Amino acid sequence: MIRDHVIRWSECDPYGHVNHAAYLTLFEDLRVAHWQALTGAALSPDRPGPVVTQLEVRYLRGVRFNDAVTLTCRTTSFRRSSYVQDYALLVDGEPCCTARAVCVVTRQDSGEKVALTPEWRAALQAQGAEPSG
């Protein structure tokens, strides 16, 4: 998944640099869009959905107010009820921030893990993700 974005002032600190939390929000937007495209349904408290259980972020170079950026999201692997996604924020094709998230699909009311359906697994594989474990 690829999305273009222009950095808003609300995503910056007082010096005009992107705030670290804004990177995570931008990546979250991609994660939600990917999940909705994968499942064909909007996130909802009454449906299983992804919960981030691990997140690793690397800040490589600064990004500023009004920079035109490209955001990317790619699922690299999956297991029974979880998957790994890699994210990047790029300026002029150069990575400025990268992240990796482990997401577990759960029921929102109980926190119980939910297995990826065969259809979701097939769609992830078609996108290049590899089954693991």
N, C-alpha and C positions, 0 to 999 in steps of 0.2 A: 504494500500500500504506500502510495506517495501522495503528499499534499504540500502545496505551496502556501506560504504564510508570510505576512509582514508583521514584524515585531511591534506590538502596541506599547504605549507608554505605561499602561497598567501592568505590563509584564516586566517592568524594569525597576531597579533600585533608584535612589535619588541621583545617582551619577549617570544614569542612562544605560547601565549594563543590565542584561537579562538576569533577573533574580533566579537563584537555583530552583526554587519551587515552581517557577513558570515552565522550566524545561519539563518537569515531571507532569505538569498539567497538559502540556502540548502532547507528550507521549501518551498520556491517558486518553486524550481525545482520539488518537489513532487506535489505541487498544479497544475502545468502545466501538468505533466504526468497524474495525476488523471483526469483532465478535458479532455485531449485528449483521454484517455481510455473510459471515460464516453460517449463522443460525437462521437467518431470515426473519428475525424477531428483535424488537427493541429490548434493551435491558429493562427489567421489571422486578419488583420485589417478590412476585409470585412465580418467577421462572429461575432456573439455575443460571448462574453467571460466573464470570471469572473474578477471583480475588487474588491480588498480588501477595505472594508469600515471601518473595525475595527480590531485591532490587539492587543492582550495581550500576553506578553512574560514573562516567569519566568526563571531566570538563577539560577540553583540549585547547580552546582559545575563546576569547571573549566575543560576545555578540551584543549588539547595541540597538537602541531604539531606532525604528524605521528600517532595519536591515531586512532585505528580502531573503527568506530562508526556504529550504526544502526539508520536509520531515519525511522520514521513512520508517516503516515497520515491517518486519519479516518474522514469521514463525519458523524456527529452525528445527525444533524437535517436539515430540509429544510422547506422553505415557498414557496410562489408563484414564486418569482424570486431571492431568496437568499438561501444560505446554510451556515452551520457552520462546520468548520473543526478543528480538534485537531491534533497537531503535537508533536513529541517527538524526541529528539536526545539522544541516550543511549550509554553508554560504559559498556561493560560486563553486559548488561541487566539492568543497573541502570540509571534512567533518570538524565541527566545533564542540559537539557533545554527543556521546554515545551512551547507550544504556542497555542492560539486559534484565528482563523480568521473568521470574517463574510465576506462572498463574495457575491456580487450582480452581476447577469448576466446582461450585458448591451450591447447595440450596440456601437461599438467603434467610429463610426462617429458622433453620436448624444448624447451619454450618456444615451439614453432612456433605461429603465429597460425592460428586456425580460423575459417572463414567462418560467419556466422550462417545457420542453415538457413532455407529459405523459411517453415517453420512458425513459427519464432521471430520472424522479421521480421514476419509477419502478426500474431502476438500482440502484438508491441510497437506496431505501428500501431494495433491495436484499443484499446490502452491510451492512445493519444494521442501516441505518439512519431512523429517525422517522419524519413524517410530523408534523409541529407545526403551530399554528395560523390559 
